Each structure stands twice: as structure tokens, then as C-alpha cells.
Amino acid sequence: MSSFSSRLSQVAILTTSLVAFESAFETALSRDVFDSAAVKAFADNSRHGVVAALVWAIFLADCGALSSTACFEVTLAAVLSSLVDVDHFIAAKSLRLEAALSLPYRPFLHCSTLPLVVLASTAVANRLFDFPRLERFGLLTFVSMMSHHTTDGVRRGVWLPPLSGAITISFGLHLALLAFFIPHAAFAYLKLGGDRISAGLLTPTATTRAPFKGQEVV
């Protein structure tokens, strides 16, 4: 199997898995499978982790970089997306689940302008200080947070200041954004960045040793 065919197969399998998982989860929600607020909150947070992991895996497959060494980034994407919900407890100033779930407003990490700021900031920092892993981390953070916000957007809308109000998205649009737009937009960003951010977070940095005086350079 050619490299292109392998990548296409991986993307197709992961995309199908993502659509199937989200469809099954929405069905479970509509049938009130989760019988308590605590179970529903745990399931919802786990959902965000699984979705972010799959979206980042689609991106890696698109890059032809989906391998055993990619597990770290896929796991990190899941963790970052799940951690977004910690802002509920921060805003409520309480560890009580009831307080965290009864906020009258959207907490700060659910602002969809924030991942754009993170990505732009890490891109600028990379250009100033030659720190490609930081920009790579910024891209991973962007994808993880946006996958979380997109999933939430079906019921709560996407909060994108300075635009007023929440932008409501349908379930079908949310699937299209998760399975196609976000990972492939990240791939396009990567191609624009070229070698600047193509290496993974755990990829060893190549170093070039200067030749000794009088040594022939080949």
C-alpha cells in the first residue's frame, strides 16, 4: 500500500470513528442514559477527551505522522480538552459539582477567542525566539480547545467575543467541523509553517556540529 493510500485509509477510519462516537453519545443523551448529574458530567468530560484525541489523530494521519510515537500528543490533546471544564470550578470558587454546573454565565476557558490568541501568541514567540515546539503546542492547544467548544456549541452555542451572543451550530455542522474542518485546517496551518513546526513535541531536535578548523566539509 502506498504512503498516500495508507494516510487516506487512516483518515477515513478515524473520521468514521469520530462520527460514530458522537452520534452514539448524542443518542445516549437524548435517551437520558446518564441517570445523575455526576455521571453525566463525568461522561461529558470524557467525551471531550475522546473527541479531541480523535481530531488530533486525524490531523496526524493527514500529516502522515500517525505512529506509536504520536501517542503522547494524542493523549495530551485529550487531557487539554478535558481540562477546559476546570474553569467551572474556578468561576464557582467551589469544588462542589452543583455549584460548578449552576453558573449563570460561561466561564473564561469556554471563550473561543482564547485558543486563537494562544495560537497567535505561540506563533509570534516562535518567530522571535526560535521555539518550534511552543508553536506546535499552541496548535495542539487550539485544536483541543476548539474541539471542546464545538462539541458544547450544539447545546450552548459558540462564544466568540467580540461577537455578541452565542453562535448556535447544528449537530451536523458540529460533526463537519470536528471531522473535517478543524483537523484539515490545522494541517493547512502546518503546511504554511513548513519545517518551522512540522516536528512533533517529542521529536529530537537535530543539531549540526561545526567542523573543526581545516576539516573538509562534505
C-alpha positions in Angstrom: 0.0 0.0 0.0 1.3 3.4 -1.0 2.0 6.1 1.6 -0.9 8.2 0.3 -3.3 5.3 0.4 -2.2 4.5 3.9 -2.8 8.0 5.1 -6.2 8.2 3.3 -7.2 4.9 5.0 -6.2 6.1 8.4 -8.1 9.4 8.0 -11.2 7.6 6.8 -11.1 5.1 9.7 -10.6 7.9 12.3 -13.2 10.1 10.8 -15.8 7.3 10.7 -14.9 6.5 14.4 -15.4 10.1 15.4 -18.8 10.5 13.7 -19.9 7.1 15.1 -18.8 8.0 18.6 -20.5 11.4 18.6 -23.7 10.0 17.1 -23.8 7.3 19.8 -23.2 9.8 22.6 -25.9 12.2 21.3 -28.3 9.2 21.2 -27.4 8.3 24.8 -28.1 11.9 25.9 -31.4 12.0 24.1 -32.5 8.8 25.9 -31.4 10.0 29.3 -28.9 7.2 29.7 -26.9 9.1 32.3 -29.1 9.0 35.4 -27.4 11.5 37.6 -25.7 14.9 37.3 -22.3 13.5 38.4 -22.4 10.6 35.9 -23.5 13.0 33.1 -20.7 15.5 34.0 -18.1 12.7 34.0 -19.4 11.3 30.7 -19.5 14.7 29.1 -15.9 15.5 30.2 -14.7 12.1 29.0 -16.4 12.8 25.7 -14.4 15.9 25.2 -11.2 14.0 25.8 -12.1 11.3 23.3 -13.2 13.8 20.6 -10.0 15.9 21.0 -7.9 12.8 20.7 -9.6 11.7 17.6 -9.5 15.1 16.0 -5.7 15.4 16.7 -5.2 11.8 15.4 -7.0 12.8 12.1 -4.6 15.7 11.8 -1.6 13.5 12.4 -2.9 10.9 9.9 -3.3 13.8 7.4 0.3 14.7 8.0 1.4 11.0 7.6 2.7 11.1 11.2 0.3 8.8 12.9 2.5 6.2 14.7 3.3 4.8 18.1 5.4 7.9 18.9 2.3 10.1 18.3 0.5 8.6 21.4 1.9 11.4 23.6 0.4 14.2 21.5 -2.9 12.4 21.2 -3.1 11.8 24.9 -2.1 15.4 25.6 -4.9 16.6 23.3 -7.4 14.6 25.3 -6.1 15.9 28.6 -6.1 19.6 27.5 -9.6 19.3 26.1 -10.9 17.7 29.4 -9.1 20.4 31.5 -11.2 23.2 29.9 -14.0 22.3 32.2 -11.9 23.1 35.3 -12.9 26.7 34.7 -16.4 25.9 36.0 -15.0 25.2 39.4 -12.6 28.2 39.3 -15.5 30.5 38.4 -17.8 29.0 41.1 -14.9 29.2 43.6 -16.0 25.9 44.8 -15.2 22.2 44.3 -18.9 21.3 44.6 -20.3 19.9 41.3 -23.6 21.6 41.9 -22.0 25.0 42.1 -19.9 24.4 39.1 -22.9 23.3 37.0 -25.2 26.2 38.0 -23.1 29.2 36.8 -25.3 31.9 35.3 -22.6 32.6 32.7 -19.9 30.9 30.5 -16.6 30.6 32.3 -13.4 32.0 30.7 -11.9 28.9 29.2 -15.1 28.4 27.1 -14.3 31.6 25.2 -13.4 30.6 21.6 -11.3 33.7 21.1 -8.8 32.3 23.6 -7.4 29.4 21.5 -6.9 31.9 18.6 -4.9 34.1 20.9 -2.9 31.2 22.2 -2.0 30.0 18.7 -1.1 33.6 17.5 1.0 34.2 20.6 3.0 31.0 20.2 3.5 31.7 16.5 4.9 35.1 17.3 7.1 33.6 20.1 8.5 31.0 17.8 9.5 33.7 15.2 11.1 35.8 17.9 12.9 33.1 19.9 13.1 30.1 17.5 11.0 27.8 19.7 9.1 25.5 17.3 7.8 23.1 20.0 6.0 26.1 21.6 4.1 26.8 18.4 3.4 23.1 17.9 2.0 23.1 21.4 -0.1 26.2 20.6 -1.6 24.4 17.6 -2.4 21.4 19.7 -4.0 23.6 22.3 -6.0 25.4 19.6 -7.3 22.1 18.2 -8.1 20.7 21.7 -10.0 23.7 22.9 -11.9 24.3 19.7 -13.0 20.6 19.6 -14.4 21.2 23.1 -16.1 24.4 22.2 -17.5 22.9 19.0 -19.0 19.9 20.9 -20.5 22.3 23.5 -21.8 24.5 20.7 -24.6 22.2 19.8 -26.5 22.9 23.0 -24.9 26.1 24.3 -23.6 27.8 21.2 -20.1 29.0 20.5 -19.0 32.1 22.5 -16.7 34.1 20.2 -16.1 37.7 21.6 -16.2 40.4 20.4 -19.2 39.0 18.6 -22.3 39.4 20.7 -24.3 36.4 21.8 -23.6 32.7 21.2 -23.3 31.2 17.7 -25.6 28.2 17.6 -24.5 25.3 15.5 -26.4 22.2 14.4 -25.3 18.7 15.2 -24.5 18.1 11.5 -22.3 21.2 11.3 -20.6 20.3 14.5 -19.7 16.9 13.0 -18.4 18.6 9.9 -16.3 21.0 11.9 -14.8 18.2 14.1 -14.2 15.6 11.5 -13.2 17.7 8.6 -12.6 21.5 9.1 -10.6 21.6 12.3 -8.1 18.8 11.6 -7.6 19.8 8.0 -7.3 23.5 8.8 -4.6 22.5 11.3 -2.9 20.5 8.5 -3.1 23.6 6.2 -1.6 25.7 9.0 1.2 23.2 9.4 2.0 23.2 5.7 2.1 27.0 5.7 4.6 26.8 8.7 6.7 24.2 6.9 9.7 22.9 8.8 9.1 25.5 11.5 6.5 23.4 13.3 6.5 20.1 11.5 8.4 18.2 14.2 6.4 16.6 17.0 6.7 17.7 20.6 8.9 14.7 21.4 10.9 14.7 18.2 14.6 15.1 18.9 16.0 18.4 17.8 18.5 18.0 15.1 21.8 19.6 15.8 24.6 20.5 13.5 28.2 20.4 14.8 30.5 23.0 13.3 33.5 21.4 11.5 37.0 21.7 13.1 39.3 24.2 11.6 40.8 22.7 8.4 38.3 19.9 8.3 36.8 19.3 4.9 33.1 19.9 4.8 31.3 17.3 2.7 
